[in-house]
Amino acid sequence: MLGLILAGEAVFALPFHVARFFRPTVLEVFSISATELGAAQGVYGIVAMLAYFPGGPLADRFSARKLLAMSLWITAAGGFYMATFPGYRGSLLLWGFFGFSTIMLFWAALIRATRDWGGHDEQGRAYGLLDGGRGVLAAGLASIGVMMFSLAFPEGYGAASFAEKQAALRLIIYGYTAVTAFAGVFVWFVLSDGRPAGEPELKEWKPHSESVWVHIGHVLRIPAVWLQAVIIICAYVAYKGFDNYSLFAVEAYGLDEVEAARIVAIGSWMRPVAALGAGLLGDRFNVSRVTMLAFLLLLVSDLFFAVSTPIAGAAYVLLGNTLLGAAAFFGLRGLYFALFEEARVPAALTGTAVGFVSVIGYTPDIFVTFVAGVLIDRTPGVAGHQHFFWFLSVFALIGVIASFALTRLLHPGKLQVSDER
């Protein structure tokens, strides 16, 4: 599990952490607008969407150790190009490369290995530990990065030259590159090529005799899988929206870039608590029910930012509601793949099912950052950010509806009076 946690977060550090925690500086140093960064990350989403589906059958047939390690090393190689600050066209190529390197060999293999680790009765704990552990790593790396970033400007960020900002951001990128490469080495040596001994039906690691298309057909006939895909879309829209919080803190609440990065880093520390807590609650009260509650909390948080007028310098208000929203969307990340067991998706089809729901569920990689950039660039200031939070609120509401429908589908007797005859 430690290997899965390290791999699961390190692989996404370069394509996501740098822009999330240091967004204003990324825009300045890369000489791109918010819309252009959104377009580059949209290319990531397009490539990733194409890579999710073939990655599923690969995960059902090949060793997670080899798939994960190779993906991490390829992604780390992209960090050296990122450190050259390639501009708009280069950023399109860079994030497109990351879309392939972080997904094709990686994602389904990670989710399948986690399900195998959790067995039949502790899927919430397994995915909660995975995303909670990833959260500890992400928040720890972010806190270290913010500290290094702030130390690079002893006279304050506002007094720094463009060259000093470049040097500070390049140091951050190299640091994430080193972590990614090390994670590949760690995974190579700590993961095995076999299945957990506690799962007798999974001891043998052999290619399935059925064709890929037969597996896909089985998955598509499971109604709960379709609802799960909708739930992942809505949860992932919220998570992608978190990338905009640092810019929101600067432009709406008047914080400087270092203070904004610190707020987002603190929010990131909710991830381990929320993911593990939601996972354990899911094992106790059903994952689908806890998912619905998390979406309700998310809706409240998004609506607050959408309708309230920010008070300049009121960091405590920003932080409080950021923590509420983070608890909701990080909790959802610890839940939505645990739904496979509750929906009784066959273990042998896990990789294929992950590939299918990911193709649909992670489409926000294509459009959320781009939509945020367009809304903010067209209506600069507080209004543009409020429009974006209305956008997030719509998806939170859809998530409430989808999770309620899934709960009704999987546990009809617990939500309505039985019509025994």
Summary of the structure (lengths in Angstrom):
residues: 421
radius of gyration: 20.9
end to end distance: 48.2
largest distance: 78.5
contacts: 1605
relative contact order: 0.16
helix: 80%
strand: 0%
